[in-house]
């Protein structure tokens, strides 16, 4: 798991291992970036399904509810129509950063 922090966004890039193992490692390191917007780069996972991403569902919801920040998953092989509506999945890291920026603007306007 590679963690790259830039301003208030943490990009977590995962090499190919199981999502369950990733989730465990993510939980261990969470305190380091719990107050940031989180982008999880899973581009190394090819052939991933929307059901596989449910491993991250609880983690994503907890993060959004507790921190009020974004949680975006990057993967270009999942069928987006099948992804649970609570999960935000985009095909590129650039789109993830753009989405976090838009979320930040929307939060600033609501404040």
N, CA and C atoms as a LAMMPS dump frame, in Angstrom:
ITEM: TIMESTEP
0
ITEM: NUMBER OF ATOMS
333
ITEM: BOX BOUNDS ff ff ff
-5.0000000000000000e+02 5.0000000000000000e+02
-5.0000000000000000e+02 5.0000000000000000e+02
-5.0000000000000000e+02 5.0000000000000000e+02
ITEM: ATOMS id mol type element x y z
1 1 1 N 0.853 -1.166 0
2 1 2 C 0 0 0
3 1 3 C 0.901 1.231 0
4 2 1 N 0.734 2.068 -0.992
5 2 2 C 1.517 3.298 -1.125
6 2 3 C 0.617 4.468 -0.771
7 3 1 N 1.06 5.294 0.182
8 3 2 C 0.271 6.432 0.64
9 3 3 C 0.973 7.711 0.21
10 4 1 N 0.243 8.547 -0.542
11 4 2 C 0.78 9.811 -1.037
12 4 3 C -0.174 10.926 -0.629
13 5 1 N 0.293 11.797 0.269
14 5 2 C -0.549 12.869 0.784
15 5 3 C -0.187 14.189 0.113
16 6 1 N -1.213 14.886 -0.372
17 6 2 C -1.026 16.197 -0.984
18 6 3 C -2.147 17.1 -0.48
19 7 1 N -1.774 18.124 0.291
20 7 2 C -2.746 19.019 0.917
21 7 3 C -3.725 18.204 1.761
22 8 1 N -5.011 18.274 1.441
23 8 2 C -6.009 17.554 2.235
24 8 3 C -6.538 16.309 1.516
25 9 1 N -5.738 15.798 0.584
26 9 2 C -6.118 14.596 -0.162
27 9 3 C -5.039 13.539 0.016
28 10 1 N -5.461 12.333 0.386
29 10 2 C -4.536 11.211 0.485
30 10 3 C -4.875 10.215 -0.614
31 11 1 N -3.88 9.927 -1.445
32 11 2 C -4.023 8.927 -2.504
33 11 3 C -3.395 7.637 -2.005
34 12 1 N -4.19 6.585 -1.978
35 12 2 C -3.708 5.284 -1.542
36 12 3 C -3.721 4.37 -2.759
37 13 1 N -2.538 3.925 -3.142
38 13 2 C -2.412 3.047 -4.304
39 13 3 C -2.127 1.636 -3.811
40 14 1 N -2.895 0.705 -4.306
41 14 2 C -2.758 -0.678 -3.876
42 14 3 C -2.296 -1.562 -5.019
43 15 1 N -1.253 -2.303 -4.735
44 15 2 C -0.807 -3.325 -5.676
45 15 3 C -1.777 -4.497 -5.591
46 16 1 N -1.641 -5.435 -6.475
47 16 2 C -2.582 -6.549 -6.535
48 16 3 C -2.403 -7.483 -5.334
49 17 1 N -3.338 -7.425 -4.433
50 17 2 C -3.536 -8.402 -3.359
51 17 3 C -5.039 -8.468 -3.179
52 18 1 N -5.499 -9.222 -2.235
53 18 2 C -6.948 -9.303 -2.062
54 18 3 C -7.476 -8.004 -1.451
55 19 1 N -8.72 -7.697 -1.764
56 19 2 C -9.34 -6.51 -1.197
57 19 3 C -9.503 -6.647 0.315
58 20 1 N -9.688 -7.866 0.786
59 20 2 C -9.809 -8.082 2.234
60 20 3 C -8.501 -7.723 2.932
61 21 1 N -7.374 -8.1 2.356
62 21 2 C -6.072 -7.76 2.924
63 21 3 C -5.86 -6.26 2.865
64 22 1 N -6.224 -5.647 1.745
65 22 2 C -6.122 -4.194 1.624
66 22 3 C -6.946 -3.507 2.702
67 23 1 N -8.158 -3.971 2.89
68 23 2 C -9.043 -3.363 3.893
69 23 3 C -8.417 -3.442 5.281
70 24 1 N -7.804 -4.553 5.602
71 24 2 C -7.144 -4.715 6.889
72 24 3 C -5.984 -3.727 7.044
73 25 1 N -5.146 -3.629 6.027
74 25 2 C -4.009 -2.699 6.063
75 25 3 C -4.49 -1.246 6.101
76 26 1 N -5.538 -0.974 5.38
77 26 2 C -6.132 0.361 5.375
78 26 3 C -6.56 0.733 6.793
79 27 1 N -7.231 -0.193 7.467
80 27 2 C -7.683 0.043 8.834
81 27 3 C -6.533 0.328 9.788
82 28 1 N -5.43 -0.37 9.611
83 28 2 C -4.261 -0.172 10.462
84 28 3 C -3.643 1.21 10.27
85 29 1 N -3.694 1.734 9.057
86 29 2 C -3.057 3.016 8.741
87 29 3 C -4.036 4.197 8.775
88 30 1 N -5.297 3.934 9.013
89 30 2 C -6.347 4.944 8.863
90 30 3 C -6.1 6.216 9.663
91 31 1 N -5.569 6.107 10.869
92 31 2 C -5.36 7.299 11.706
93 31 3 C -4.456 8.331 11.044
94 32 1 N -3.608 7.901 10.131
95 32 2 C -2.682 8.816 9.454
96 32 3 C -3.405 9.76 8.493
97 33 1 N -4.559 9.345 7.989
98 33 2 C -5.244 10.145 6.964
99 33 3 C -6.748 10.262 7.206
100 34 1 N -7.191 10.035 8.428
101 34 2 C -8.626 10.021 8.717
102 34 3 C -9.311 11.365 8.528
103 35 1 N -8.552 12.459 8.536
104 35 2 C -9.143 13.785 8.366
105 35 3 C -9.009 14.315 6.944
106 36 1 N -8.575 13.482 6.019
107 36 2 C -8.36 13.872 4.626
108 36 3 C -9.449 13.314 3.725
109 37 1 N -9.543 13.881 2.536
110 37 2 C -10.28 13.243 1.454
111 37 3 C -9.429 12.056 1.029
112 38 1 N -10.068 10.938 0.732
113 38 2 C -9.323 9.725 0.408
114 38 3 C -9.658 9.269 -1.009
115 39 1 N -8.593 9.002 -1.768
116 39 2 C -8.728 8.385 -3.088
117 39 3 C -8.021 7.041 -3.016
118 40 1 N -8.747 5.973 -3.328
119 40 2 C -8.19 4.629 -3.308
120 40 3 C -7.996 4.183 -4.747
121 41 1 N -6.729 4.075 -5.15
122 41 2 C -6.386 3.702 -6.517
123 41 3 C -6.289 2.183 -6.612
124 42 1 N -7.273 1.583 -7.28
125 42 2 C -7.303 0.132 -7.477
126 42 3 C -7.143 -0.223 -8.952
127 43 1 N -6.432 0.599 -9.699
128 43 2 C -6.25 0.334 -11.126
129 43 3 C -5.488 -0.965 -11.385
130 44 1 N -4.695 -1.412 -10.425
131 44 2 C -3.955 -2.663 -10.592
132 44 3 C -4.88 -3.882 -10.544
133 45 1 N -6.094 -3.684 -10.036
134 45 2 C -7.065 -4.768 -9.962
135 45 3 C -7.854 -4.812 -11.268
136 46 1 N -7.552 -5.763 -12.121
137 46 2 C -8.308 -5.914 -13.359
138 46 3 C -9.35 -7.003 -13.151
139 47 1 N -10.469 -6.849 -13.786
140 47 2 C -11.521 -7.847 -13.654
141 47 3 C -12.275 -7.761 -12.339
142 48 1 N -12.158 -6.639 -11.65
143 48 2 C -12.858 -6.465 -10.379
144 48 3 C -14.346 -6.269 -10.654
145 49 1 N -15.169 -6.716 -9.73
146 49 2 C -16.612 -6.564 -9.898
147 49 3 C -17.158 -5.588 -8.859
148 50 1 N -18.37 -5.134 -9.102
149 50 2 C -19.026 -4.239 -8.149
150 50 3 C -19.201 -4.942 -6.808
151 51 1 N -19.444 -6.232 -6.848
152 51 2 C -19.584 -7 -5.611
153 51 3 C -18.265 -7.015 -4.831
154 52 1 N -17.141 -7.099 -5.536
155 52 2 C -15.832 -7.062 -4.876
156 52 3 C -15.639 -5.748 -4.126
157 53 1 N -16.107 -4.656 -4.716
158 53 2 C -15.935 -3.342 -4.098
159 53 3 C -16.733 -3.184 -2.807
160 54 1 N -17.7 -4.062 -2.584
161 54 2 C -18.471 -3.995 -1.348
162 54 3 C -17.585 -4.234 -0.123
163 55 1 N -16.389 -4.794 -0.318
164 55 2 C -15.412 -4.919 0.765
165 55 3 C -15.092 -3.547 1.361
166 56 1 N -15.214 -2.504 0.544
167 56 2 C -14.873 -1.154 0.978
168 56 3 C -16.093 -0.324 1.364
169 57 1 N -17.275 -0.882 1.237
170 57 2 C -18.508 -0.141 1.477
171 57 3 C -18.562 0.438 2.888
172 58 1 N -18.387 -0.407 3.886
173 58 2 C -18.466 0.046 5.279
174 58 3 C -17.377 1.072 5.593
175 59 1 N -16.175 0.829 5.097
176 59 2 C -15.059 1.751 5.318
177 59 3 C -15.384 3.119 4.719
178 60 1 N -15.897 3.121 3.501
179 60 2 C -16.224 4.374 2.816
180 60 3 C -17.306 5.143 3.57
181 61 1 N -18.376 4.456 3.951
182 61 2 C -19.464 5.123 4.67
183 61 3 C -18.989 5.678 6
184 62 1 N -18.203 4.904 6.744
185 62 2 C -17.672 5.381 8.026
186 62 3 C -16.849 6.649 7.834
187 63 1 N -15.998 6.63 6.818
188 63 2 C -15.135 7.787 6.582
189 63 3 C -15.956 9.031 6.231
190 64 1 N -16.905 8.878 5.353
191 64 2 C -17.733 10.01 4.924
192 64 3 C -18.538 10.565 6.097
193 65 1 N -19.121 9.689 6.896
194 65 2 C -19.951 10.125 8.017
195 65 3 C -19.13 10.771 9.122
196 66 1 N -17.987 10.187 9.455
197 66 2 C -17.189 10.685 10.584
198 66 3 C -16.371 11.919 10.239
199 67 1 N -15.83 11.968 9.027
200 67 2 C -14.932 13.072 8.682
201 67 3 C -15.617 14.156 7.857
202 68 1 N -16.701 13.798 7.184
203 68 2 C -17.342 14.754 6.289
204 68 3 C -16.525 15.002 5.03
205 69 1 N -15.632 14.101 4.728
206 69 2 C -14.752 14.222 3.566
207 69 3 C -15.127 13.179 2.517
208 70 1 N -14.495 13.268 1.365
209 70 2 C -14.778 12.372 0.247
210 70 3 C -14.002 11.061 0.357
211 71 1 N -14.571 10.021 -0.243
212 71 2 C -13.93 8.718 -0.371
213 71 3 C -14.222 8.247 -1.783
214 72 1 N -13.191 8.217 -2.627
215 72 2 C -13.371 7.893 -4.043
216 72 3 C -12.498 6.693 -4.392
217 73 1 N -13.073 5.749 -5.112
218 73 2 C -12.362 4.557 -5.564
219 73 3 C -12.075 4.713 -7.049
220 74 1 N -10.845 4.382 -7.458
221 74 2 C -10.455 4.46 -8.867
222 74 3 C -10.263 3.048 -9.399
223 75 1 N -11.048 2.706 -10.402
224 75 2 C -10.894 1.432 -11.095
225 75 3 C -11.583 1.543 -12.436
226 76 1 N -10.931 1.056 -13.475
227 76 2 C -11.501 1.2 -14.821
228 76 3 C -12.045 -0.103 -15.404
229 77 1 N -12.118 -1.147 -14.584
230 77 2 C -12.633 -2.402 -15.139
231 77 3 C -13.97 -2.822 -14.546
232 78 1 N -14.446 -2.105 -13.552
233 78 2 C -15.721 -2.449 -12.928
234 78 3 C -16.882 -1.942 -13.79
235 79 1 N -18.001 -2.632 -13.725
236 79 2 C -19.213 -2.183 -14.403
237 79 3 C -19.881 -1.153 -13.484
238 80 1 N -19.8 0.118 -13.857
239 80 2 C -20.27 1.211 -13.004
240 80 3 C -21.77 1.148 -12.728
241 81 1 N -22.536 0.575 -13.633
242 81 2 C -23.981 0.465 -13.43
243 81 3 C -24.318 -0.469 -12.267
244 82 1 N -23.4 -1.377 -11.94
245 82 2 C -23.64 -2.346 -10.881
246 82 3 C -23.12 -1.902 -9.514
247 83 1 N -22.377 -0.8 -9.474
248 83 2 C -21.77 -0.338 -8.228
249 83 3 C -22.845 0.214 -7.296
250 84 1 N -22.751 -0.129 -6.019
251 84 2 C -23.693 0.351 -5.004
252 84 3 C -23.698 1.884 -5.008
253 85 1 N -24.859 2.47 -4.837
254 85 2 C -25.001 3.926 -4.942
255 85 3 C -24.228 4.691 -3.866
256 86 1 N -23.881 4.048 -2.765
257 86 2 C -23.096 4.707 -1.717
258 86 3 C -21.621 4.826 -2.069
259 87 1 N -21.161 4.026 -3.023
260 87 2 C -19.752 4.053 -3.415
261 87 3 C -19.549 4.972 -4.608
262 88 1 N -18.458 5.727 -4.556
263 88 2 C -18.104 6.599 -5.671
264 88 3 C -16.909 5.964 -6.366
265 89 1 N -17.109 5.578 -7.627
266 89 2 C -16.063 4.91 -8.398
267 89 3 C -15.889 5.658 -9.713
268 90 1 N -14.635 5.993 -10.027
269 90 2 C -14.305 6.675 -11.273
270 90 3 C -13.176 5.916 -11.968
271 91 1 N -13.016 6.115 -13.291
272 91 2 C -12.028 5.331 -14.04
273 91 3 C -10.59 5.852 -14.008
274 92 1 N -10.368 7.109 -13.578
275 92 2 C -8.999 7.637 -13.579
276 92 3 C -8.712 8.405 -12.288
277 93 1 N -7.441 8.479 -11.952
278 93 2 C -7.022 9.234 -10.776
279 93 3 C -7.326 10.718 -10.969
280 94 1 N -7.143 11.223 -12.174
281 94 2 C -7.445 12.628 -12.479
282 94 3 C -8.906 12.94 -12.168
283 95 1 N -9.806 12.06 -12.595
284 95 2 C -11.232 12.273 -12.318
285 95 3 C -11.51 12.231 -10.819
286 96 1 N -10.792 11.401 -10.096
287 96 2 C -10.968 11.328 -8.646
288 96 3 C -10.576 12.651 -7.996
289 97 1 N -9.426 13.195 -8.395
290 97 2 C -9.007 14.499 -7.865
291 97 3 C -10.019 15.59 -8.216
292 98 1 N -10.51 15.571 -9.45
293 98 2 C -11.512 16.562 -9.872
294 98 3 C -12.786 16.443 -9.031
295 99 1 N -13.211 15.226 -8.785
296 99 2 C -14.417 14.997 -7.998
297 99 3 C -14.239 15.492 -6.56
298 100 1 N -13.082 15.224 -5.974
299 100 2 C -12.806 15.703 -4.615
300 100 3 C -12.82 17.229 -4.587
301 101 1 N -12.238 17.846 -5.602
302 101 2 C -12.249 19.311 -5.688
303 101 3 C -13.676 19.853 -5.728
304 102 1 N -14.515 19.239 -6.544
305 102 2 C -15.916 19.671 -6.632
306 102 3 C -16.637 19.474 -5.309
307 103 1 N -16.363 18.348 -4.628
308 103 2 C -16.958 18.103 -3.313
309 103 3 C -16.535 19.177 -2.318
310 104 1 N -15.263 19.539 -2.347
311 104 2 C -14.747 20.573 -1.435
312 104 3 C -15.442 21.912 -1.69
313 105 1 N -15.618 22.255 -2.952
314 105 2 C -16.31 23.5 -3.302
315 105 3 C -17.746 23.462 -2.782
316 106 1 N -18.425 22.35 -2.985
317 106 2 C -19.808 22.209 -2.525
318 106 3 C -19.891 22.311 -1.001
319 107 1 N -18.942 21.71 -0.288
320 107 2 C -18.93 21.811 1.17
321 107 3 C -18.672 23.249 1.625
322 108 1 N -17.777 23.944 0.938
323 108 2 C -17.493 25.341 1.271
324 108 3 C -18.727 26.218 1.063
325 109 1 N -19.477 25.96 0.015
326 109 2 C -20.679 26.747 -0.266
327 109 3 C -21.787 26.482 0.757
328 110 1 N -21.819 25.265 1.286
329 110 2 C -22.83 24.914 2.294
330 110 3 C -22.504 25.481 3.661
331 111 1 N -21.247 25.8 3.886
332 111 2 C -20.816 26.26 5.221
333 111 3 C -21.237 27.673 5.521
